[in-house]
Amino acid sequence: MSALRDAIVAKISSVPEVGVVHAYERYATAMDKLKALYVVPGSGVLRGWFIRRLALSETSANSRARIVETTWRLQGVMALNDADGSELVFDDLIEQLRTAFRTDPTLGGLLKAATPEGEPAGLQLLDTGAVMFAGVLCHGARLALRTRQLITA
């Protein structure tokens, strides 16, 4: 599972100016320390993402193989600056992320099982809106990604 998580982090990180990307949800006991985890080094700008594994199921494909389906949550925040139209910048980052996952649906060959026809494919936007994060008014987004791996015995 670590290789898949690493591939998702790498894919998010491949988007220009996406911000700080964490392989898991980071916590801190003080707001300033939490904020520091999501500030882009050298810029002072709060812009970051983390991923979390939400669900996993395993089904039999045949006597020698199983399909492991995992649901991931990608969550992002970016400091809100109304005068600069930051909502438009954040929406553009979301679309760049969706494109990055759409153009590499196997995440470099890690995912072998195709998404069944008619089911959601690629990165799905669940919701977006203003949130308070580490004491900063931010844009927030939750996205979902379902991955399917074919595991052979």
PyMOL commands that place a pseudoatom at each C-alpha (Angstrom):
pseudoatom trace, name=CA, resn=MET, resi=1, chain=A, elem=C, hetatm=0, pos=[0.000, 0.000, 0.000]
pseudoatom trace, name=CA, resn=SER, resi=2, chain=A, elem=C, hetatm=0, pos=[2.917, 2.332, 0.632]
pseudoatom trace, name=CA, resn=ALA, resi=3, chain=A, elem=C, hetatm=0, pos=[3.869, 2.418, -3.060]
pseudoatom trace, name=CA, resn=LEU, resi=4, chain=A, elem=C, hetatm=0, pos=[0.326, 3.421, -3.990]
pseudoatom trace, name=CA, resn=ARG, resi=5, chain=A, elem=C, hetatm=0, pos=[0.189, 6.158, -1.338]
pseudoatom trace, name=CA, resn=ASP, resi=6, chain=A, elem=C, hetatm=0, pos=[3.594, 7.402, -2.531]
pseudoatom trace, name=CA, resn=ALA, resi=7, chain=A, elem=C, hetatm=0, pos=[2.345, 7.466, -6.137]
pseudoatom trace, name=CA, resn=ILE, resi=8, chain=A, elem=C, hetatm=0, pos=[-0.695, 9.536, -5.138]
pseudoatom trace, name=CA, resn=VAL, resi=9, chain=A, elem=C, hetatm=0, pos=[1.520, 11.998, -3.235]
pseudoatom trace, name=CA, resn=ALA, resi=10, chain=A, elem=C, hetatm=0, pos=[3.859, 12.210, -6.237]
pseudoatom trace, name=CA, resn=LYS, resi=11, chain=A, elem=C, hetatm=0, pos=[0.942, 12.849, -8.597]
pseudoatom trace, name=CA, resn=ILE, resi=12, chain=A, elem=C, hetatm=0, pos=[-0.396, 15.677, -6.413]
pseudoatom trace, name=CA, resn=SER, resi=13, chain=A, elem=C, hetatm=0, pos=[3.121, 17.101, -6.067]
pseudoatom trace, name=CA, resn=SER, resi=14, chain=A, elem=C, hetatm=0, pos=[3.534, 17.115, -9.852]
pseudoatom trace, name=CA, resn=VAL, resi=15, chain=A, elem=C, hetatm=0, pos=[1.023, 19.951, -10.203]
pseudoatom trace, name=CA, resn=PRO, resi=16, chain=A, elem=C, hetatm=0, pos=[2.860, 23.293, -10.312]
pseudoatom trace, name=CA, resn=GLU, resi=17, chain=A, elem=C, hetatm=0, pos=[2.342, 25.503, -7.251]
pseudoatom trace, name=CA, resn=VAL, resi=18, chain=A, elem=C, hetatm=0, pos=[0.059, 22.960, -5.582]
pseudoatom trace, name=CA, resn=GLY, resi=19, chain=A, elem=C, hetatm=0, pos=[1.754, 23.642, -2.240]
pseudoatom trace, name=CA, resn=VAL, resi=20, chain=A, elem=C, hetatm=0, pos=[2.967, 21.337, 0.510]
pseudoatom trace, name=CA, resn=VAL, resi=21, chain=A, elem=C, hetatm=0, pos=[1.809, 17.725, 0.137]
pseudoatom trace, name=CA, resn=HIS, resi=22, chain=A, elem=C, hetatm=0, pos=[1.650, 15.304, 3.066]
pseudoatom trace, name=CA, resn=ALA, resi=23, chain=A, elem=C, hetatm=0, pos=[1.162, 11.544, 2.788]
pseudoatom trace, name=CA, resn=TYR, resi=24, chain=A, elem=C, hetatm=0, pos=[-1.116, 11.664, 5.844]
pseudoatom trace, name=CA, resn=GLU, resi=25, chain=A, elem=C, hetatm=0, pos=[-3.134, 14.188, 7.819]
pseudoatom trace, name=CA, resn=ARG, resi=26, chain=A, elem=C, hetatm=0, pos=[-0.755, 16.190, 9.963]
pseudoatom trace, name=CA, resn=TYR, resi=27, chain=A, elem=C, hetatm=0, pos=[-1.606, 17.348, 13.494]
pseudoatom trace, name=CA, resn=ALA, resi=28, chain=A, elem=C, hetatm=0, pos=[0.000, 19.707, 15.985]
pseudoatom trace, name=CA, resn=THR, resi=29, chain=A, elem=C, hetatm=0, pos=[-0.848, 20.784, 19.514]
pseudoatom trace, name=CA, resn=ALA, resi=30, chain=A, elem=C, hetatm=0, pos=[-0.568, 24.497, 18.691]
pseudoatom trace, name=CA, resn=MET, resi=31, chain=A, elem=C, hetatm=0, pos=[-2.159, 26.414, 15.799]
pseudoatom trace, name=CA, resn=ASP, resi=32, chain=A, elem=C, hetatm=0, pos=[1.117, 28.059, 14.747]
pseudoatom trace, name=CA, resn=LYS, resi=33, chain=A, elem=C, hetatm=0, pos=[2.808, 24.659, 14.485]
pseudoatom trace, name=CA, resn=LEU, resi=34, chain=A, elem=C, hetatm=0, pos=[-0.078, 23.244, 12.451]
pseudoatom trace, name=CA, resn=LYS, resi=35, chain=A, elem=C, hetatm=0, pos=[-0.008, 26.271, 10.154]
pseudoatom trace, name=CA, resn=ALA, resi=36, chain=A, elem=C, hetatm=0, pos=[3.759, 25.874, 9.672]
pseudoatom trace, name=CA, resn=LEU, resi=37, chain=A, elem=C, hetatm=0, pos=[3.204, 22.340, 8.347]
pseudoatom trace, name=CA, resn=TYR, resi=38, chain=A, elem=C, hetatm=0, pos=[1.145, 23.716, 5.447]
pseudoatom trace, name=CA, resn=VAL, resi=39, chain=A, elem=C, hetatm=0, pos=[3.067, 26.902, 4.608]
pseudoatom trace, name=CA, resn=VAL, resi=40, chain=A, elem=C, hetatm=0, pos=[5.093, 26.708, 1.396]
pseudoatom trace, name=CA, resn=PRO, resi=41, chain=A, elem=C, hetatm=0, pos=[8.754, 27.137, 2.420]
pseudoatom trace, name=CA, resn=GLY, resi=42, chain=A, elem=C, hetatm=0, pos=[10.183, 30.522, 1.534]
pseudoatom trace, name=CA, resn=SER, resi=43, chain=A, elem=C, hetatm=0, pos=[6.828, 32.026, 0.539]
pseudoatom trace, name=CA, resn=GLY, resi=44, chain=A, elem=C, hetatm=0, pos=[4.840, 32.373, 3.746]
pseudoatom trace, name=CA, resn=VAL, resi=45, chain=A, elem=C, hetatm=0, pos=[1.768, 31.165, 1.802]
pseudoatom trace, name=CA, resn=LEU, resi=46, chain=A, elem=C, hetatm=0, pos=[-0.529, 28.593, 3.410]
pseudoatom trace, name=CA, resn=ARG, resi=47, chain=A, elem=C, hetatm=0, pos=[-1.289, 26.064, 0.670]
pseudoatom trace, name=CA, resn=GLY, resi=48, chain=A, elem=C, hetatm=0, pos=[-1.255, 22.343, 1.238]
pseudoatom trace, name=CA, resn=TRP, resi=49, chain=A, elem=C, hetatm=0, pos=[-2.771, 18.907, 0.853]
pseudoatom trace, name=CA, resn=PHE, resi=50, chain=A, elem=C, hetatm=0, pos=[-2.932, 15.589, 2.655]
pseudoatom trace, name=CA, resn=ILE, resi=51, chain=A, elem=C, hetatm=0, pos=[-4.319, 12.170, 1.773]
pseudoatom trace, name=CA, resn=ARG, resi=52, chain=A, elem=C, hetatm=0, pos=[-6.179, 9.631, 3.877]
pseudoatom trace, name=CA, resn=ARG, resi=53, chain=A, elem=C, hetatm=0, pos=[-7.274, 6.092, 3.132]
pseudoatom trace, name=CA, resn=LEU, resi=54, chain=A, elem=C, hetatm=0, pos=[-11.016, 5.970, 3.842]
pseudoatom trace, name=CA, resn=ALA, resi=55, chain=A, elem=C, hetatm=0, pos=[-12.057, 2.475, 2.820]
pseudoatom trace, name=CA, resn=LEU, resi=56, chain=A, elem=C, hetatm=0, pos=[-10.690, -0.750, 1.391]
pseudoatom trace, name=CA, resn=SER, resi=57, chain=A, elem=C, hetatm=0, pos=[-12.421, -3.818, 0.009]
pseudoatom trace, name=CA, resn=GLU, resi=58, chain=A, elem=C, hetatm=0, pos=[-11.060, -6.993, -1.516]
pseudoatom trace, name=CA, resn=THR, resi=59, chain=A, elem=C, hetatm=0, pos=[-12.904, -9.287, -3.893]
pseudoatom trace, name=CA, resn=SER, resi=60, chain=A, elem=C, hetatm=0, pos=[-11.967, -12.440, -5.719]
pseudoatom trace, name=CA, resn=ALA, resi=61, chain=A, elem=C, hetatm=0, pos=[-11.150, -11.949, -9.409]
pseudoatom trace, name=CA, resn=ASN, resi=62, chain=A, elem=C, hetatm=0, pos=[-10.408, -15.642, -9.952]
pseudoatom trace, name=CA, resn=SER, resi=63, chain=A, elem=C, hetatm=0, pos=[-8.688, -18.507, -8.087]
pseudoatom trace, name=CA, resn=ARG, resi=64, chain=A, elem=C, hetatm=0, pos=[-5.299, -16.756, -8.265]
pseudoatom trace, name=CA, resn=ALA, resi=65, chain=A, elem=C, hetatm=0, pos=[-6.124, -13.054, -8.119]
pseudoatom trace, name=CA, resn=ARG, resi=66, chain=A, elem=C, hetatm=0, pos=[-7.936, -10.516, -6.029]
pseudoatom trace, name=CA, resn=ILE, resi=67, chain=A, elem=C, hetatm=0, pos=[-9.070, -6.987, -6.735]
pseudoatom trace, name=CA, resn=VAL, resi=68, chain=A, elem=C, hetatm=0, pos=[-8.295, -4.509, -3.975]
pseudoatom trace, name=CA, resn=GLU, resi=69, chain=A, elem=C, hetatm=0, pos=[-10.386, -1.357, -4.212]
pseudoatom trace, name=CA, resn=THR, resi=70, chain=A, elem=C, hetatm=0, pos=[-9.379, 1.602, -2.043]
pseudoatom trace, name=CA, resn=THR, resi=71, chain=A, elem=C, hetatm=0, pos=[-11.122, 4.919, -1.539]
pseudoatom trace, name=CA, resn=TRP, resi=72, chain=A, elem=C, hetatm=0, pos=[-8.784, 7.820, -0.821]
pseudoatom trace, name=CA, resn=ARG, resi=73, chain=A, elem=C, hetatm=0, pos=[-9.595, 11.319, 0.355]
pseudoatom trace, name=CA, resn=LEU, resi=74, chain=A, elem=C, hetatm=0, pos=[-7.408, 14.171, -0.868]
pseudoatom trace, name=CA, resn=GLN, resi=75, chain=A, elem=C, hetatm=0, pos=[-7.952, 17.290, 1.181]
pseudoatom trace, name=CA, resn=GLY, resi=76, chain=A, elem=C, hetatm=0, pos=[-6.520, 20.690, 0.400]
pseudoatom trace, name=CA, resn=VAL, resi=77, chain=A, elem=C, hetatm=0, pos=[-6.435, 24.154, 1.891]
pseudoatom trace, name=CA, resn=MET, resi=78, chain=A, elem=C, hetatm=0, pos=[-5.233, 27.485, 0.566]
pseudoatom trace, name=CA, resn=ALA, resi=79, chain=A, elem=C, hetatm=0, pos=[-5.272, 30.859, 2.307]
pseudoatom trace, name=CA, resn=LEU, resi=80, chain=A, elem=C, hetatm=0, pos=[-8.153, 32.975, 1.057]
pseudoatom trace, name=CA, resn=ASN, resi=81, chain=A, elem=C, hetatm=0, pos=[-7.355, 36.372, -0.476]
pseudoatom trace, name=CA, resn=ASP, resi=82, chain=A, elem=C, hetatm=0, pos=[-10.498, 37.856, -2.003]
pseudoatom trace, name=CA, resn=ALA, resi=83, chain=A, elem=C, hetatm=0, pos=[-8.695, 40.823, -3.590]
pseudoatom trace, name=CA, resn=ASP, resi=84, chain=A, elem=C, hetatm=0, pos=[-6.506, 38.418, -5.584]
pseudoatom trace, name=CA, resn=GLY, resi=85, chain=A, elem=C, hetatm=0, pos=[-9.411, 36.172, -6.653]
pseudoatom trace, name=CA, resn=SER, resi=86, chain=A, elem=C, hetatm=0, pos=[-7.872, 33.260, -4.782]
pseudoatom trace, name=CA, resn=GLU, resi=87, chain=A, elem=C, hetatm=0, pos=[-11.006, 31.136, -5.265]
pseudoatom trace, name=CA, resn=LEU, resi=88, chain=A, elem=C, hetatm=0, pos=[-10.290, 31.067, -8.998]
pseudoatom trace, name=CA, resn=VAL, resi=89, chain=A, elem=C, hetatm=0, pos=[-6.673, 30.044, -8.358]
pseudoatom trace, name=CA, resn=PHE, resi=90, chain=A, elem=C, hetatm=0, pos=[-7.821, 27.260, -6.024]
pseudoatom trace, name=CA, resn=ASP, resi=91, chain=A, elem=C, hetatm=0, pos=[-10.417, 26.014, -8.526]
pseudoatom trace, name=CA, resn=ASP, resi=92, chain=A, elem=C, hetatm=0, pos=[-7.719, 25.946, -11.201]
pseudoatom trace, name=CA, resn=LEU, resi=93, chain=A, elem=C, hetatm=0, pos=[-5.464, 23.867, -8.929]
pseudoatom trace, name=CA, resn=ILE, resi=94, chain=A, elem=C, hetatm=0, pos=[-8.305, 21.391, -8.434]
pseudoatom trace, name=CA, resn=GLU, resi=95, chain=A, elem=C, hetatm=0, pos=[-8.784, 21.088, -12.199]
pseudoatom trace, name=CA, resn=GLN, resi=96, chain=A, elem=C, hetatm=0, pos=[-5.036, 20.629, -12.710]
pseudoatom trace, name=CA, resn=LEU, resi=97, chain=A, elem=C, hetatm=0, pos=[-5.116, 17.813, -10.137]
pseudoatom trace, name=CA, resn=ARG, resi=98, chain=A, elem=C, hetatm=0, pos=[-8.070, 16.173, -11.879]
pseudoatom trace, name=CA, resn=THR, resi=99, chain=A, elem=C, hetatm=0, pos=[-6.224, 16.391, -15.203]
pseudoatom trace, name=CA, resn=ALA, resi=100, chain=A, elem=C, hetatm=0, pos=[-3.035, 14.925, -13.698]
pseudoatom trace, name=CA, resn=PHE, resi=101, chain=A, elem=C, hetatm=0, pos=[-4.927, 11.871, -12.440]
pseudoatom trace, name=CA, resn=ARG, resi=102, chain=A, elem=C, hetatm=0, pos=[-6.978, 11.560, -15.646]
pseudoatom trace, name=CA, resn=THR, resi=103, chain=A, elem=C, hetatm=0, pos=[-3.877, 11.510, -17.860]
pseudoatom trace, name=CA, resn=ASP, resi=104, chain=A, elem=C, hetatm=0, pos=[-2.206, 8.786, -15.757]
pseudoatom trace, name=CA, resn=PRO, resi=105, chain=A, elem=C, hetatm=0, pos=[-5.062, 6.543, -14.549]
pseudoatom trace, name=CA, resn=THR, resi=106, chain=A, elem=C, hetatm=0, pos=[-2.705, 3.666, -13.652]
pseudoatom trace, name=CA, resn=LEU, resi=107, chain=A, elem=C, hetatm=0, pos=[-0.410, 5.895, -11.557]
pseudoatom trace, name=CA, resn=GLY, resi=108, chain=A, elem=C, hetatm=0, pos=[2.664, 4.773, -13.420]
pseudoatom trace, name=CA, resn=GLY, resi=109, chain=A, elem=C, hetatm=0, pos=[1.468, 1.176, -13.837]
pseudoatom trace, name=CA, resn=LEU, resi=110, chain=A, elem=C, hetatm=0, pos=[0.609, 0.478, -10.173]
pseudoatom trace, name=CA, resn=LEU, resi=111, chain=A, elem=C, hetatm=0, pos=[-3.090, 0.143, -10.931]
pseudoatom trace, name=CA, resn=LYS, resi=112, chain=A, elem=C, hetatm=0, pos=[-3.931, -2.759, -13.204]
pseudoatom trace, name=CA, resn=ALA, resi=113, chain=A, elem=C, hetatm=0, pos=[-7.670, -3.198, -12.783]
pseudoatom trace, name=CA, resn=ALA, resi=114, chain=A, elem=C, hetatm=0, pos=[-9.833, -0.935, -14.934]
pseudoatom trace, name=CA, resn=THR, resi=115, chain=A, elem=C, hetatm=0, pos=[-12.698, 1.095, -13.514]
pseudoatom trace, name=CA, resn=PRO, resi=116, chain=A, elem=C, hetatm=0, pos=[-15.965, -0.642, -14.400]
pseudoatom trace, name=CA, resn=GLU, resi=117, chain=A, elem=C, hetatm=0, pos=[-17.995, 1.172, -17.036]
pseudoatom trace, name=CA, resn=GLY, resi=118, chain=A, elem=C, hetatm=0, pos=[-20.481, 3.631, -15.586]
pseudoatom trace, name=CA, resn=GLU, resi=119, chain=A, elem=C, hetatm=0, pos=[-18.616, 4.016, -12.274]
pseudoatom trace, name=CA, resn=PRO, resi=120, chain=A, elem=C, hetatm=0, pos=[-16.781, 7.182, -11.216]
pseudoatom trace, name=CA, resn=ALA, resi=121, chain=A, elem=C, hetatm=0, pos=[-13.290, 7.324, -12.727]
pseudoatom trace, name=CA, resn=GLY, resi=122, chain=A, elem=C, hetatm=0, pos=[-10.481, 9.631, -11.749]
pseudoatom trace, name=CA, resn=LEU, resi=123, chain=A, elem=C, hetatm=0, pos=[-10.451, 12.315, -9.109]
pseudoatom trace, name=CA, resn=GLN, resi=124, chain=A, elem=C, hetatm=0, pos=[-13.916, 13.383, -7.920]
pseudoatom trace, name=CA, resn=LEU, resi=125, chain=A, elem=C, hetatm=0, pos=[-14.638, 16.733, -6.243]
pseudoatom trace, name=CA, resn=LEU, resi=126, chain=A, elem=C, hetatm=0, pos=[-16.806, 16.107, -3.174]
pseudoatom trace, name=CA, resn=ASP, resi=127, chain=A, elem=C, hetatm=0, pos=[-17.052, 19.650, -1.855]
pseudoatom trace, name=CA, resn=THR, resi=128, chain=A, elem=C, hetatm=0, pos=[-15.295, 22.971, -1.680]
pseudoatom trace, name=CA, resn=GLY, resi=129, chain=A, elem=C, hetatm=0, pos=[-15.807, 26.148, 0.326]
pseudoatom trace, name=CA, resn=ALA, resi=130, chain=A, elem=C, hetatm=0, pos=[-14.407, 28.507, 2.912]
pseudoatom trace, name=CA, resn=VAL, resi=131, chain=A, elem=C, hetatm=0, pos=[-12.938, 26.879, 6.035]
pseudoatom trace, name=CA, resn=MET, resi=132, chain=A, elem=C, hetatm=0, pos=[-10.921, 27.971, 9.033]
pseudoatom trace, name=CA, resn=PHE, resi=133, chain=A, elem=C, hetatm=0, pos=[-7.637, 26.076, 9.107]
pseudoatom trace, name=CA, resn=ALA, resi=134, chain=A, elem=C, hetatm=0, pos=[-4.973, 26.692, 11.742]
pseudoatom trace, name=CA, resn=GLY, resi=135, chain=A, elem=C, hetatm=0, pos=[-6.572, 30.049, 12.489]
pseudoatom trace, name=CA, resn=VAL, resi=136, chain=A, elem=C, hetatm=0, pos=[-6.493, 31.165, 8.839]
pseudoatom trace, name=CA, resn=LEU, resi=137, chain=A, elem=C, hetatm=0, pos=[-9.512, 31.707, 6.587]
pseudoatom trace, name=CA, resn=CYS, resi=138, chain=A, elem=C, hetatm=0, pos=[-8.911, 29.326, 3.687]
pseudoatom trace, name=CA, resn=HIS, resi=139, chain=A, elem=C, hetatm=0, pos=[-10.434, 27.706, 0.670]
pseudoatom trace, name=CA, resn=GLY, resi=140, chain=A, elem=C, hetatm=0, pos=[-10.920, 24.029, 1.410]
pseudoatom trace, name=CA, resn=ALA, resi=141, chain=A, elem=C, hetatm=0, pos=[-11.609, 21.082, -0.836]
pseudoatom trace, name=CA, resn=ARG, resi=142, chain=A, elem=C, hetatm=0, pos=[-12.288, 17.399, -0.369]
pseudoatom trace, name=CA, resn=LEU, resi=143, chain=A, elem=C, hetatm=0, pos=[-11.702, 15.107, -3.325]
pseudoatom trace, name=CA, resn=ALA, resi=144, chain=A, elem=C, hetatm=0, pos=[-12.087, 11.350, -3.652]
pseudoatom trace, name=CA, resn=LEU, resi=145, chain=A, elem=C, hetatm=0, pos=[-10.091, 8.829, -5.630]
pseudoatom trace, name=CA, resn=ARG, resi=146, chain=A, elem=C, hetatm=0, pos=[-10.998, 5.160, -6.018]
pseudoatom trace, name=CA, resn=THR, resi=147, chain=A, elem=C, hetatm=0, pos=[-8.145, 2.884, -6.961]
pseudoatom trace, name=CA, resn=ARG, resi=148, chain=A, elem=C, hetatm=0, pos=[-8.352, -0.749, -8.089]
pseudoatom trace, name=CA, resn=GLN, resi=149, chain=A, elem=C, hetatm=0, pos=[-5.345, -3.040, -7.906]
pseudoatom trace, name=CA, resn=LEU, resi=150, chain=A, elem=C, hetatm=0, pos=[-5.140, -6.562, -9.237]
pseudoatom trace, name=CA, resn=ILE, resi=151, chain=A, elem=C, hetatm=0, pos=[-3.169, -8.647, -6.734]
pseudoatom trace, name=CA, resn=THR, resi=152, chain=A, elem=C, hetatm=0, pos=[-2.001, -12.090, -7.821]
pseudoatom trace, name=CA, resn=ALA, resi=153, chain=A, elem=C, hetatm=0, pos=[-1.096, -14.879, -5.435]
for i in range(1, 153): cmd.bond("trace and resi %d" % i, "trace and resi %d" % (i + 1))
show_as sticks, trace
zoom trace
